[in-house]
Amino acid sequence: MRYISTLILIAASCFVASPAHASPVPSAQLEAATWCDAASATRRTVLLIHGTGATPDEAWAWNYEKTLPVAGFGVCTVTLPDRAVRDFTVSAEYAAYAARYAYNRSGRKIAIMGHSQGGLMAVWIAKFWPDIAAHADDVIALAGNVHGTALANTLCVTGSCAPIAWQMAIGSHVTNAASNAPLPSAPSFTPSQAATTRSSTRSRTRARSTAVRRSWCRTSVRYGSSITA
């Protein structure tokens, strides 16, 4: 099993290493799934990635979409397909496109914040897409299940569950790759709860942008630390 996981990790690293990688998802679908507010064209922007079973409105409209603009940031969101219950690697294509779009629109480095599966995805695209890592200052994972979640293992105990449950399980190829891939030299990674990375001593728990982190803390206090997703 360890040998197979190592091969998956190597394959993932090779797959995303080239900036010329062409997404298997039609560009029109990727564009339609990305939304940015007007301020994102002139401000440093935060990309928000929702979790499993949610939509951007359900996950963010009542919290960070309200507080980030007040703190002086633009906001972008991405709608992962089928409420994020599809193949994780397909959903990652949407998140990667949104990150690139947010960077190009704002003209400056962005922050990427995700919750639950979205937290894992924020870490994933920063690890496996070098250009995204280079164009981001902060990656914040809110309860990001980088190492997997025992709930997924329970759901799949009968051998029949949704593809995303297999992938989010502890010990899956996806979560093993996310955990073991080295952190890039940038951006700064801020984990919350289960989002720590065990593969590198270079894990940084203090975001470079203290303003983003303050907004994160204020919103967690104001609306509760647990965001429904």
C-alpha positions as CSV (number, residue, x, y, z in Angstrom):
1,M,0.0,0.0,0.0
2,R,2.8,2.4,0.9
3,Y,4.5,1.7,-2.5
4,I,1.2,2.4,-4.4
5,S,0.7,5.6,-2.4
6,T,4.3,6.7,-3.3
7,L,3.6,6.1,-7.0
8,I,0.4,8.1,-6.8
9,L,2.3,11.0,-5.1
10,I,5.0,10.9,-7.7
11,A,2.4,10.8,-10.5
12,A,0.5,13.7,-9.0
13,S,3.6,15.8,-8.7
14,C,4.6,15.1,-12.3
15,F,1.0,15.8,-13.5
16,V,0.8,19.3,-12.1
17,A,4.5,20.3,-12.6
18,S,4.0,21.8,-16.0
19,P,2.3,25.3,-16.3
20,A,1.2,24.1,-19.7
21,H,-1.1,21.5,-18.3
22,A,-4.4,21.6,-20.1
23,S,-7.5,21.1,-18.0
24,P,-9.8,18.2,-19.0
25,V,-12.8,20.5,-18.0
26,P,-14.0,22.8,-20.8
27,S,-13.0,26.4,-20.1
28,A,-16.5,27.6,-20.4
29,Q,-17.5,25.4,-17.4
30,L,-14.6,26.6,-15.4
31,E,-15.4,30.3,-16.1
32,A,-19.0,29.8,-15.3
33,A,-18.2,28.4,-11.9
34,T,-16.0,31.3,-10.9
35,W,-17.4,34.5,-9.4
36,C,-15.6,37.7,-8.2
37,D,-17.0,40.9,-6.7
38,A,-16.3,44.3,-8.3
39,A,-13.7,45.2,-5.6
40,S,-11.5,42.2,-6.6
41,A,-10.4,44.1,-9.7
42,T,-8.6,46.8,-7.5
43,R,-7.9,45.1,-4.2
44,R,-6.0,42.1,-2.9
45,T,-8.4,39.3,-3.2
46,V,-9.3,36.2,-1.2
47,L,-10.6,33.1,-3.1
48,L,-13.1,31.1,-1.0
49,I,-13.5,27.4,-1.6
50,H,-16.5,25.7,-0.1
51,G,-16.8,22.2,1.4
52,T,-18.6,19.0,0.6
53,G,-22.3,19.3,0.1
54,A,-22.4,23.0,0.0
55,T,-22.5,25.9,-2.5
56,P,-20.6,29.2,-2.2
57,D,-23.7,31.1,-1.0
58,E,-24.5,28.5,1.7
59,A,-20.9,28.4,2.9
60,W,-19.8,32.0,2.6
61,A,-22.6,34.5,2.0
62,W,-23.3,34.9,5.7
63,N,-19.8,35.3,6.9
64,Y,-16.6,35.9,5.0
65,E,-18.3,37.5,2.0
66,K,-19.5,40.1,4.4
67,T,-16.4,40.7,6.6
68,L,-13.6,40.5,4.0
69,P,-14.9,43.5,1.9
70,V,-15.2,45.5,5.2
71,A,-11.6,44.6,5.9
72,G,-10.5,45.9,2.5
73,F,-10.3,42.8,0.4
74,G,-11.9,41.6,-2.8
75,V,-13.7,38.3,-2.8
76,C,-13.9,35.5,-5.4
77,T,-15.7,32.2,-5.0
78,V,-15.7,28.9,-7.0
79,T,-18.7,26.6,-7.3
80,L,-17.3,23.0,-7.2
81,P,-19.4,20.6,-9.4
82,D,-22.3,18.8,-7.9
83,R,-21.9,20.3,-4.5
84,A,-18.3,19.0,-4.3
85,V,-19.3,15.3,-4.3
86,R,-17.6,14.5,-7.6
87,D,-14.1,13.3,-8.2
88,F,-11.8,15.5,-6.1
89,T,-9.2,15.8,-8.9
90,V,-11.9,17.1,-11.2
91,S,-13.1,19.7,-8.6
92,A,-9.5,20.7,-8.2
93,E,-9.5,21.9,-11.8
94,Y,-12.2,24.3,-10.9
95,A,-10.4,25.6,-7.9
96,A,-7.1,26.0,-9.8
97,Y,-8.9,28.0,-12.6
98,A,-10.5,30.2,-10.0
99,A,-7.2,30.9,-8.3
100,R,-5.6,31.9,-11.5
101,Y,-8.6,34.0,-12.5
102,A,-8.5,35.8,-9.1
103,Y,-4.8,36.6,-9.4
104,N,-5.1,37.9,-13.0
105,R,-8.2,40.0,-12.1
106,S,-6.7,41.6,-9.0
107,G,-3.2,42.0,-10.5
108,R,-1.6,41.0,-7.2
109,K,-1.0,38.0,-5.0
110,I,-4.1,36.4,-3.6
111,A,-5.1,34.5,-0.4
112,I,-6.9,31.2,-0.7
113,M,-9.2,30.1,2.0
114,G,-11.2,26.8,2.1
115,H,-13.4,24.9,4.5
116,S,-13.4,21.2,5.1
117,Q,-12.8,19.6,1.6
118,G,-12.2,23.1,0.4
119,G,-9.4,23.5,2.9
120,L,-7.8,20.4,1.6
121,M,-8.3,21.7,-1.9
122,A,-6.7,25.0,-1.1
123,V,-3.6,23.2,0.1
124,W,-3.7,20.8,-2.8
125,I,-3.7,23.4,-5.6
126,A,-0.9,25.3,-3.8
127,K,1.2,22.2,-3.6
128,F,0.6,20.8,-7.0
129,W,0.2,23.9,-9.2
130,P,3.5,25.8,-8.9
131,D,2.2,28.9,-10.6
132,I,-0.7,29.1,-8.1
133,A,1.8,28.8,-5.2
134,A,3.9,31.6,-6.7
135,H,0.8,33.9,-7.0
136,A,-0.5,33.4,-3.5
137,D,0.6,34.9,-0.2
138,D,-1.6,32.9,2.1
139,V,-3.4,29.5,2.2
140,I,-5.9,29.2,5.1
141,A,-7.5,25.8,5.7
142,L,-10.6,25.9,8.0
143,A,-11.0,22.4,9.4
144,G,-9.3,21.2,6.3
145,N,-9.1,17.4,6.3
146,V,-5.7,17.1,4.8
147,H,-5.1,13.8,6.4
148,G,-8.6,12.5,5.7
149,T,-11.7,12.1,7.8
150,A,-12.8,9.1,9.8
151,L,-16.4,9.8,8.7
152,A,-15.5,9.0,5.2
153,N,-14.0,5.7,6.3
154,T,-17.2,4.9,8.1
155,L,-19.4,5.8,5.1
156,C,-17.3,3.4,2.9
157,V,-17.2,0.5,5.3
158,T,-19.8,-1.4,3.3
159,G,-17.7,-0.9,0.2
160,S,-20.3,1.3,-1.5
161,C,-20.1,5.1,-1.2
162,A,-19.7,8.3,-3.3
163,P,-16.3,8.7,-5.0
164,I,-15.5,11.8,-2.9
165,A,-16.0,9.7,0.3
166,W,-13.3,7.2,-0.9
167,Q,-11.0,10.1,-1.7
168,M,-11.5,11.9,1.6
169,A,-11.0,8.7,3.7
170,I,-7.9,8.4,6.0
171,G,-5.2,6.5,4.1
172,S,-6.7,7.2,0.6
173,H,-4.3,8.0,-2.3
174,V,-5.6,11.6,-2.4
175,T,-5.2,12.3,1.3
176,N,-1.8,10.5,1.4
177,A,-0.6,12.6,-1.5
178,A,-1.8,15.8,0.1
179,S,-0.2,15.0,3.4
180,N,3.2,13.8,2.1
181,A,3.8,16.2,-0.7
182,P,6.4,18.9,0.4
183,L,5.2,22.4,1.0
184,P,6.4,25.0,-1.5
185,S,8.6,27.8,-0.3
186,A,5.6,30.1,-0.6
187,P,2.8,30.9,0.2
188,S,2.3,30.9,4.0
189,F,0.1,28.1,5.2
190,T,-2.3,28.7,8.1
191,P,-4.0,25.5,9.4
192,S,-7.1,25.3,11.5
193,Q,-7.9,22.1,13.4
194,A,-6.9,19.1,11.2
195,A,-5.2,21.0,8.4
196,T,-1.6,20.6,9.5
197,T,0.9,19.0,7.1
198,R,3.1,16.2,8.5
199,S,5.5,16.1,5.5
200,S,7.6,19.2,6.0
201,T,9.1,21.1,8.9
202,R,8.7,24.2,6.8
203,S,5.0,24.4,7.6
204,R,4.2,28.0,8.5
205,T,1.3,28.6,10.9
206,R,1.5,32.4,10.7
207,A,0.0,34.0,7.6
208,R,2.0,36.7,6.0
209,S,-1.0,38.9,5.7
210,T,-2.0,39.7,9.2
211,A,-5.1,41.5,7.9
212,V,-6.4,38.3,6.3
213,R,-5.8,36.4,9.5
214,R,-7.4,39.0,11.7
215,S,-10.5,38.9,9.4
216,W,-10.5,35.2,9.7
217,C,-10.3,35.4,13.5
218,R,-13.0,38.1,13.8
219,T,-15.4,36.2,11.6
220,S,-14.8,32.9,13.5
221,V,-15.7,34.7,16.7
222,R,-18.7,36.6,15.3
223,Y,-20.3,33.8,13.4
224,G,-18.9,30.7,15.2
225,S,-15.8,28.7,14.5
226,S,-17.7,25.9,12.7
227,I,-18.9,26.8,9.2
228,T,-21.6,24.6,7.9
229,A,-20.6,22.8,4.7
